Structures are given as C-alpha cells and as structure tokens.
Amino acid sequence: MNILLINPPYFNVYKGYEKAAKIGAAYPPIGILYLASKLVSDGHNAKVLDAAVEYLSPENLIEKVIEFEPSLVGITATTPLFHVAAVIAKNIKKIKNIPIVIGGFHVTILREKALINHPEFDFACIGQGEYTLSELARAIENNIDPKSIQGLIINKNGEIIITSPRPRLENLDELPFPIRPSADKSPYLWAPPKKGVVPITSIMTQRGCPFQCVFCSQQSMYGNRVTYRDINKVLDELEYIVNELGYKHVIFLDDTLIIKREKMVQLCAGIKERNLEFTWEGMARANLVDEEIIKTMAKVGLNRISFGIESGDEETLIRIKKGVTTAQMRQAYKWAKEAGIETRGSAIIGHPGETSKSAWKTIEFLRSLKHLDQAYINIMVPYPGTPVFEMAKAGQAGYRLLSEDFENYVRYNDAVLEVNDLTVKKLKRLQNIGLWLFYLTPHRIYYNLRRAGLKNGFIMAFAMLKGLLSRSKKT
C-alpha cells in the first residue's frame, strides 16, 4: 500500500523572516520519520514529503502527491500549521478522494474540536501515532472497520467518533530507526560551528518533559513524564548514522538533553568507546548542567547548545514556573563558551503579568550575556493545551486575547494577545528593538559572519537584516 506522509511548509510561522528561516532552518521531522519507518517495517511503501525543506507551497506539492499515487495520506500539523494542512487536504480531495489522516499536537490537544468544519480529514491520530497509523493502514487495505483501533478519531459524514485511548508507548526501542537518506543525498543543510554548510540529520533519545512551564504544550501531549530509550540503542543508531550513512553533524531533538545526568554520562562514554567522529547539538536547561558535564559533552563532539532563557526578570521566571534563575543561565553560558561550544538562547515577551518594564529586563539581560552567541526573541503565543491559553481566554494575568484564529498564532511580527501595557504594537516593537540591540554589537556581527563561512554568513545576515528593516518600517 502506498502511503504518503506530508510535513507542511512552515515558513509563515517566521512572519517577516521567511527568507532567513529558509536558510538552515529546516531539519528532519523525526516524528513523521518514525511513522514512515513503522509503516515500512509493516510491509507498506511509505514516503515522506517534506514541503518545508523542498520549499513547496500547499498548491505546488499536489504534483508530487499525484506522482506517488498514494492510497492513504497522512499530514502532521502544529497549531499555526493546521490551516495549511487543511488547505493541502482540500487540494488533494479535489483530485481524488483519498483517505486523509491528520496528526500532531493540535489535533491531539483539541481532538474533535479541531475537526469541526474540516470534512477533508477522514481520520485523526491522537498522541503517539506509530501503531495507530499502521493499524489504520491495515484496516483500509483490508476493508476493516477502524472503530476498534485505539487512539483514533473517525470523521465521517458529519459524525465524529473517538475510539478508546491508546496506552502510552513505554518501550521506544521497539520502533525501527527513522527513515533517513544517506548524507550525500540529504536535503537538510545546516551551518554547524566551524563546518560551513553540511548535511545534517536528527535523533531522539527520549519523549516527554517533566517540567511545567506555563507556555508549553508538551504536558498535554505526554503528561509530565519522560520515556527514555536505552542508551545502547541510541549509540547503535548513532553508529549507523555516522558510519553507514555518512553524517558528520546530528541534532538531538529531545526537549531537554540532560534530565538524568547519568544517562548523558553513559551516552558520552559510549560515543568515545565506539570512536564515533561527529559533532552534535541540542537543548538543555541551565539549572541541570555543570562545568564537568559540559566539558564531557564537548569532548565527544557537542559544539552547539541552546538554553531556554524565556525571561530576564526573576519574578516572571517564578510566575511562569521556569525553575531557573538568571544567575544559573549566566553561569551555564560561561561554562559552555569556555568549553568551546557555540551558544543559543530563546526568550519570550508577553508572559503572564508582563509589563514593558519586565520585557525590557529580558532585552537587557540578553544583551548582557557576553557568552551568548545567538538569541531568539518570540512574542508569546497562547497555544491550546497550555495554562497561558486558559489564562488568556479568561482574561487573567493581565491578558487580553485578541484572536482564536490559529492561523495567526505565529511567533514573529504579530501577536494574538496583549498583556497589561503591552499592546500588539509595543510587543512587535520590543521584539524588533531587542533583536537589533542584541545582534548589532561588533563581536556578534563578527562571530555570526564567520561561523558559517563568509559567503553563507553574509547571505544569512542579509536575509535577517532585510527582515528587520521591513519590520521596522511597519512598527
């Protein structure tokens, strides 16, 4: 059975920075790659169409759908991309009445509410979809009623049926490795530190996050529990990625790299024992690292690390349940730079109770972090399934929710809420000013031009500068 899995184009999320986002922003969507590998292992001919990396619009990807002749189409979508997935599904239905299944965070959280007025989606997978999708494919192929399949929503003739819940997948290692091309055929190109632009791939060692940040929807997907892979299985996969497929840089897509310190120590020891020569990067929490573990990771290839800063205001950090202090962040960045690791950090303006004063503290804190190489400043998006969404709907914490049109739920150059004295105009202006103040310093200009090689550095810098200038005129 031919099954086509589609990752929608997502550059609209980077409103005003679409061109900059296309340069080194797309990375292998590991969730959908796991779905494909499970389908292949069960005897199907599954193909992944990643419209993000191929720069395909919802309209021009239809030719590739027709070419593959699928008997089932699966589409994944987060909240701001659900409308894009719907457009893709409608366009497919105009050509042929192929069964279409939607999955991902948005439909998992909103369930039947997400499918109202969307007859183009015949099914929806709730939560982890590897087994649900495989069983659905078998049911369609053999003309079996899918109502007995766990974790499924059936959307037929205006009637929505939710089947019994599927238990959480406890043994992630029973899944086959995600489908990947060899490095020489990979369309995913990034600019790791000191390597220029190279093909990259991704890996996952766990699912879930135990922390309770009020702006994050992970809790609604996985709860507050983490499921870990066996480290030896992770090392087997890394050995396959590096030695057989030829990749020299890997992105770890875990929500937090170091939750259990002993697992990271074991992973680093295994990389060294197996003589795996590659570089890697990932995200971590500043309060869970120390100088020793940072050095250990750097010695076996870690060359870029991201910490969630979120805010530079201590009261705000407490309010959002971050569980990290600005002092811990400053120290973590210092350790990373001293170990020769490139550093990134992301912050948000528009937190619960935020004011212009606290938002400025965040901007000033980012600028003061001399060991931080790259920063991202996002405007708060109240995603469904988060406490912030409920606060915004209820008008709590100073919020005024302006829209529940999820198409507008983007992090750059727009806002769907206001908080206290921070209007949409002020939020956009602060985001713009914050990025200007952070990047337009001599050492960061020099570093970011040099890091990807002068040619690529200038291309990326020009794209970002153009985005900043166009936004400045609008704000």
VOMIBA-136526 format. One record per residue (C-alpha): residue in three letters; x, y, z. Coordinates in steps of 0.25 Angstrom, whole numbers. Layout:
   code      px      py      pz
    Ala       X       Y       Z
...
***
This chain:
   code      px      py      pz
    Met       0       0       0
    Asn       6      14      -4
    Ile       5      23       8
    Leu      10      38       7
    Leu      13      46      19
    Ile      14      61      18
    Asn      21      71      26
    Pro      14      84      23
    Pro      23      97      19
    Tyr      24     105      32
    Phe      31     118      28
    Asn      19     126      30
    Val      22     124      45
    Tyr      34     133      43
    Lys      26     145      39
    Gly      35     155      33
    Tyr      47     146      34
    Glu      43     135      23
    Lys      56     136      15
    Ala      65     136      27
    Ala      57     124      32
    Lys      59     116      19
    Ile      74     116      21
    Gly      77     105      31
    Ala      64     105      38
    Ala      58      92      33
    Tyr      62      79      40
    Pro      58      65      38
    Pro      44      64      45
    Ile      47      52      53
    Gly      33      49      58
    Ile      28      47      43
    Leu      40      39      40
    Tyr      37      29      51
    Leu      23      28      45
    Ala      29      24      32
    Ser      39      14      37
    Lys      28       7      45
    Leu      19       6      32
    Val      31       1      24
    Ser      34      -9      35
    Asp      20     -14      34
    Gly      20     -16      19
    His      16      -3      13
    Asn      22       6       3
    Ala      23      19      11
    Lys      29      32       6
    Val      31      45      14
    Leu      29      58       6
    Asp      35      70      14
    Ala      29      82       8
    Ala      38      91      18
    Val      51      86      12
    Glu      46      86      -2
    Tyr      40     100      -1
    Leu      27      94      -7
    Ser      14     102      -5
    Pro       1      95      -2
    Glu      -2      97     -16
    Asn      10      92     -23
    Leu      12      80     -15
    Ile       0      74     -21
    Glu       8      69     -33
    Lys      17      60     -24
    Val       4      54     -18
    Ile      -1      51     -32
    Glu      12      45     -36
    Phe      13      36     -24
    Glu      -2      31     -25
    Pro      -4      28     -10
    Ser     -15      20      -4
    Leu     -14      28       9
    Val      -9      41      12
    Gly      -4      46      26
    Ile      -1      60      30
    Thr       5      65      42
    Ala       2      79      48
    Thr       4      88      60
    Thr      -5      99      63
    Pro      -1     110      54
    Leu       0     100      42
    Phe     -13      93      44
    His     -19     103      34
    Val      -8      99      24
    Ala     -11      84      26
    Ala     -25      87      23
    Val     -22      94      10
    Ile     -13      82       6
    Ala     -24      72       9
    Lys     -35      80       2
    Asn     -26      81     -11
    Ile     -23      66     -10
    Lys     -38      63      -9
    Lys     -41      72     -21
    Ile     -33      62     -29
    Lys     -36      49     -23
    Asn     -44      44     -11
    Ile     -32      38      -4
    Pro     -34      35      11
    Ile     -26      46      19
    Val     -22      45      33
    Ile     -17      57      42
    Gly      -8      56      54
    Gly       1      65      63
    Phe       0      74      75
    His     -12      82      70
    Val     -22      71      68
    Thr     -17      63      80
    Ile     -20      74      89
    Leu     -33      79      83
    Arg     -38      66      78
    Glu     -52      66      72
    Lys     -52      82      73
    Ala     -41      82      63
    Leu     -49      74      52
    Ile     -61      83      53
    Asn     -63      88      39
    His     -52      80      33
    Pro     -58      68      26
    Glu     -45      68      17
    Phe     -39      60      29
    Asp     -45      46      30
    Phe     -37      42      42
    Ala     -28      47      53
    Cys     -17      40      61
    Ile     -17      44      76
    Gly      -4      45      83
    Gln       8      36      78
    Gly       3      31      65
    Glu      13      19      60
    Tyr       3       8      64
    Thr     -10      15      61
    Leu      -6      19      47
    Ser       0       5      44
    Glu     -13      -1      49
    Leu     -21       9      41
    Ala     -14       6      28
    Arg     -16      -9      30
    Ala     -31      -7      33
    Ile     -33       2      20
    Glu     -25      -8      12
    Asn     -33     -20      16
    Asn     -47     -12      17
    Ile     -48     -14      32
    Asp     -56      -5      41
    Pro     -46       4      48
    Lys     -54       7      61
    Ser     -47      -4      68
    Ile     -33       4      66
    Gln     -29      11      79
    Gly     -25      26      79
    Leu     -33      29      66
    Ile     -43      40      62
    Ile     -52      36      51
    Asn     -59      47      43
    Lys     -70      42      34
    Asn     -82      49      28
    Gly     -82      60      39
    Glu     -81      50      50
    Ile     -69      49      59
    Ile     -65      37      66
    Ile     -54      36      77
    Thr     -49      22      79
    Ser     -43      17      92
    Pro     -30      23      97
    Arg     -17      17      93
    Pro      -7      14     104
    Arg       6      22     105
    Leu      17      15      97
    Glu      26      11     108
    Asn      37       4     100
    Leu      42      14      90
    Asp      53       4      85
    Glu      43      -6      79
    Leu      41       5      68
    Pro      50       3      56
    Phe      60      14      53
    Pro      54      26      46
    Ile      56      26      31
    Arg      67      35      26
    Pro      75      37      13
    Ser      90      36      12
    Ala      97      49      15
    Asp     101      51       1
    Lys      86      51      -3
    Ser      81      59       9
    Pro      73      72       6
    Tyr      75      76      20
    Leu      87      86      21
    Trp      91      94      33
    Ala     103     102      37
    Pro     109      96      50
    Pro     120     104      56
    Lys     133     104      48
    Lys     128      94      38
    Gly     121     102      27
    Val     109      97      22
    Val     107      82      23
    Pro      96      71      22
    Ile      90      68      36
    Thr      81      58      42
    Ser      73      57      55
    Ile      72      47      66
    Met      63      46      79
    Thr      67      39      92
    Gln      54      41     100
    Arg      40      46      99
    Gly      33      56     109
    Cys      37      67     119
    Pro      35      66     134
    Phe      35      82     135
    Gln      23      91     136
    Cys      26     103     128
    Val      12     110     126
    Phe      14     114     112
    Cys      18      99     107
    Ser       8      89     101
    Gln      17      77     104
    Gln       9      74     116
    Ser      -3      72     108
    Met       4      62      99
    Tyr      12      54     108
    Gly       8      58     122
    Asn      19      61     132
    Arg      26      48     130
    Val      38      45     121
    Thr      40      32     114
    Tyr      55      28     111
    Arg      62      20     101
    Asp      72      10     104
    Ile      86      17     102
    Asn      92       6      95
    Lys      81       6      85
    Val      83      21      83
    Leu      98      18      81
    Asp      95       7      71
    Glu      86      18      63
    Leu      98      28      64
    Glu     107      18      59
    Tyr      98      15      47
    Ile      96      30      45
    Val     111      33      45
    Asn     118      21      40
    Glu     108      16      29
    Leu     100      28      25
    Gly     112      37      26
    Tyr     106      49      34
    Lys     116      57      42
    His     106      66      50
    Val      94      62      57
    Ile      83      70      64
    Phe      77      64      77
    Leu      63      67      77
    Asp      60      64      92
    Asp      52      75      99
    Thr      64      75     110
    Leu      77      68     107
    Ile      80      65     122
    Ile      69      61     131
    Lys      76      49     136
    Arg      91      53     137
    Glu      95      38     138
    Lys      89      35     124
    Met      97      47     118
    Val     110      42     124
    Gln     107      28     119
    Leu     104      34     105
    Cys     117      42     104
    Ala     125      30     109
    Gly     119      21      98
    Ile     122      31      87
    Lys     136      31      92
    Glu     137      16      93
    Arg     131      14      79
    Asn     141      25      73
    Leu     129      32      67
    Glu     134      44      60
    Phe     123      55      58
    Thr     118      68      64
    Trp     105      70      71
    Glu      95      80      77
    Gly      83      80      86
    Met      75      88      96
    Ala      77      88     111
    Arg      73      94     124
    Ala      83     104     131
    Asn      80      98     144
    Leu      83      84     140
    Val      97      86     135
    Asp     110      87     142
    Glu     124      90     137
    Glu     128      75     137
    Ile     117      70     129
    Ile     118      82     119
    Lys     133      78     117
    Thr     130      64     116
    Met     120      66     105
    Ala     129      76      98
    Lys     140      65      97
    Val     131      56      89
    Gly     126      66      79
    Leu     116      75      85
    Asn     118      88      78
    Arg     105      96      80
    Ile      95      97      91
    Ser      82     104      94
    Phe      77     108     107
    Gly      62     113     109
    Ile      64     127     115
    Glu      50     131     114
    Ser      51     144     123
    Gly      62     153     129
    Asp      52     156     140
    Glu      53     148     153
    Glu      39     150     157
    Thr      34     146     143
    Leu      42     133     143
    Ile      35     129     156
    Arg      22     133     150
    Ile      24     124     138
    Lys      29     112     146
    Lys      42     112     139
    Gly      50     107     151
    Val      63     114     146
    Thr      70     127     151
    Thr      77     137     143
    Ala      90     134     151
    Gln      89     120     146
    Met      87     124     132
    Arg      99     133     132
    Gln     108     122     138
    Ala     103     112     128
    Tyr     106     120     117
    Lys     120     123     123
    Trp     123     108     124
    Ala     119     105     110
    Lys     127     116     104
    Glu     139     112     112
    Ala     138      98     106
    Gly     138     104      92
    Ile     123     102      90
    Glu     114     111      82
    Thr     102     116      90
    Arg      88     120      86
    Gly      76     124      95
    Ser      62     127      93
    Ala      53     137     101
    Ile      38     141     101
    Ile      32     155     103
    Gly      17     155     107
    His      18     145     119
    Pro       6     145     129
    Gly       7     158     137
    Glu      17     164     127
    Thr      19     179     126
    Ser      28     188     118
    Lys      38     189     130
    Ser      39     173     131
    Ala      40     172     116
    Trp      52     182     115
    Lys      59     174     126
    Thr      59     162     117
    Ile      65     170     105
    Glu      75     176     115
    Phe      78     162     120
    Leu      80     156     107
    Arg      90     167     102
    Ser      98     166     115
    Leu     100     151     113
    Lys     114     152     107
    His     115     137     105
    Leu     102     136      97
    Asp     105     136      82
    Gln      91     135      76
    Ala      77     139      82
    Tyr      63     138      78
    Ile      52     147      83
    Asn      38     142      82
    Ile      25     148      84
    Met      16     140      94
    Val       7     130      86
    Pro      -4     124      95
    Tyr      -4     110      89
    Pro     -16     101      92
    Gly     -13      92     104
    Thr      -5     102     111
    Pro      -8     109     124
    Val      -5     122     117
    Phe     -16     119     107
    Glu     -26     117     118
    Met     -21     130     125
    Ala     -23     138     112
    Lys     -37     133     110
    Ala     -41     136     124
    Gly     -35     150     123
    Gln     -25     146     135
    Ala     -11     151     138
    Gly     -13     164     130
    Tyr     -17     157     117
    Arg     -26     161     106
    Leu     -28     150      96
    Leu     -30     157      82
    Ser     -32     144      73
    Glu     -35     129      74
    Asp     -32     128      59
    Phe     -20     119      60
    Glu     -15     123      46
    Asn     -10     136      53
    Tyr      -2     128      64
    Val      12     132      60
    Arg      24     136      68
    Tyr      29     147      59
    Asn      24     161      55
    Asp      10     158      60
    Ala       2     156      73
    Val     -11     150      77
    Leu     -11     155      91
    Glu      -8     168      99
    Val      -3     168     113
    Asn      -4     180     123
    Asp       2     192     116
    Leu       8     183     105
    Thr      -1     185      92
    Val       1     178      79
    Lys       9     190      74
    Lys      18     190      87
    Leu      21     175      86
    Lys      25     176      72
    Arg      34     188      74
    Leu      40     182      86
    Gln      43     169      78
    Asn      49     177      67
    Ile      57     186      76
    Gly      62     174      85
    Leu      68     167      72
    Trp      74     180      67
    Leu      81     182      81
    Phe      86     168      82
    Tyr      92     166      69
    Leu      97     179      65
    Thr     109     178      74
    Pro     123     177      68
    His     127     163      74
    Arg     113     157      70
    Ile     114     163      56
    Tyr     128     157      54
    Tyr     125     144      60
    Asn     112     141      52
    Leu     118     145      39
    Arg     130     136      42
    Arg     123     124      48
    Ala     116     119      34
    Gly     127     124      25
    Leu     127     138      20
    Lys     118     135       8
    Asn     107     127      15
    Gly     109     137      27
    Phe     106     149      18
    Ile      94     142      12
    Met      88     139      25
    Ala      92     152      31
    Phe      86     160      19
    Ala      73     152      20
    Met      71     155      35
    Leu      75     169      33
    Lys      65     171      22
    Gly      54     165      31
    Leu      58     174      42
    Leu      57     186      33
    Ser      44     183      27
    Arg      38     181      41
    Ser      44     194      46
    Lys      36     201      35
    Lys      23     194      39
    Thr      25     197      54
***
